C-alpha cells in the first residue's frame, strides 16, 4: 500500500472528522462514511460527490485503491460493516497489517 496514502488515511480515520456508517462508502442522508469512503475522500475529496448516488460503487475505483487488492477491500468491508469495528480499530489494523 502507498505509504503516504496509508498515513493520511489512518490520520483521517482517527481525526473525528468522519462519522462512521455502514453498507455504503458514503451515505448522503446521514453524512456517514465507511472506512473505504474515507480512503477515497482523503485521496480525492471530489470523489465524495459521486458516492451514495444510485449506481455508485460499493468499493473504491481502481485509481483510488492505493495498492489495496480485492482481499484487502473485502476484509475492510467486513471489519466496518459486519464486525462493526470502530475507525480506531480499523486504523490500527491498517497500520499493522497493510
C-alpha positions in Angstrom: 0.0 0.0 0.0 1.2 3.5 -0.8 2.8 4.8 2.5 1.7 8.4 2.0 -1.9 7.5 1.4 -1.8 5.0 4.3 -0.6 7.6 6.7 -3.2 10.2 5.6 -6.0 7.5 5.7 -5.0 6.4 9.3 -4.9 10.0 10.4 -8.3 10.7 8.8 -9.9 7.7 10.5 -8.6 8.9 13.9 -9.4 12.6 13.3 -13.1 12.5 14.4 -13.9 14.4 11.2 -15.7 11.5 9.6 -18.9 10.0 11.1 -18.8 6.2 10.7 -21.6 4.4 8.8 -22.0 1.1 7.1 -23.2 -0.6 3.9 -22.1 2.3 1.7 -18.8 4.2 1.2 -20.8 7.4 1.9 -24.4 7.9 3.0 -25.7 11.3 1.9 -28.7 11.1 4.2 -26.6 10.5 7.4 -23.4 12.1 6.2 -21.6 8.9 7.3 -18.7 7.0 5.7 -17.4 3.5 5.8 -13.6 3.2 6.2 -13.2 2.8 2.4 -15.2 6.0 1.8 -12.7 7.8 4.0 -9.9 6.4 1.9 -11.5 7.9 -1.2 -12.2 11.2 0.4 -8.6 11.5 1.6 -7.2 11.0 -1.9 -9.8 12.9 -3.9 -12.4 15.0 -1.9 -14.3 15.5 -5.2 -15.0 11.7 -5.3 -17.4 12.0 -2.4 -19.8 14.0 -4.6 -20.4 10.8 -6.5 -20.7 8.4 -3.6 -24.1 7.5 -2.4 -25.8 8.1 -5.8 -27.8 5.4 -7.5 -25.4 3.1 -9.3 -22.3 4.4 -7.5 -19.5 2.0 -6.5 -19.6 0.0 -3.3 -15.8 -0.2 -3.3 -13.1 2.2 -4.3 -12.4 2.5 -8.0 -9.1 1.1 -9.1 -7.4 4.6 -9.2 -8.4 5.2 -5.5 -7.4 1.7 -4.1 -3.9 2.9 -3.2 -2.5 -0.6 -3.8 -5.2 -2.5 -1.9 -6.2 -5.8 -3.6 -9.7 -7.4 -3.6 -8.9 -9.4 -0.4 -7.9 -6.2 1.5 -11.1 -4.5 0.3 -13.2 -7.4 1.5 -11.5 -7.6 4.9 -12.0 -3.9 5.5 -15.6 -4.0 4.3 -16.3 -6.9 6.7 -14.5 -5.1 9.6 -16.6 -2.0 9.1 -20.0 -3.4 8.2 -20.2 -6.9 9.7 -17.9 -6.8 12.7 -18.5 -3.1 13.3 -15.0 -2.2 14.2 -14.6 1.4 15.2 -12.5 3.7 12.9 -9.8 3.5 15.6 -9.7 -0.3 15.4 -9.6 -0.2 11.6 -6.8 2.4 11.7 -4.8 0.1 13.9 -5.4 -2.9 11.6 -4.3 -0.8 8.6 -1.1 0.3 10.4 -0.3 -3.3 11.5 -1.4 -5.3 8.5 -1.3 -3.3 5.3 
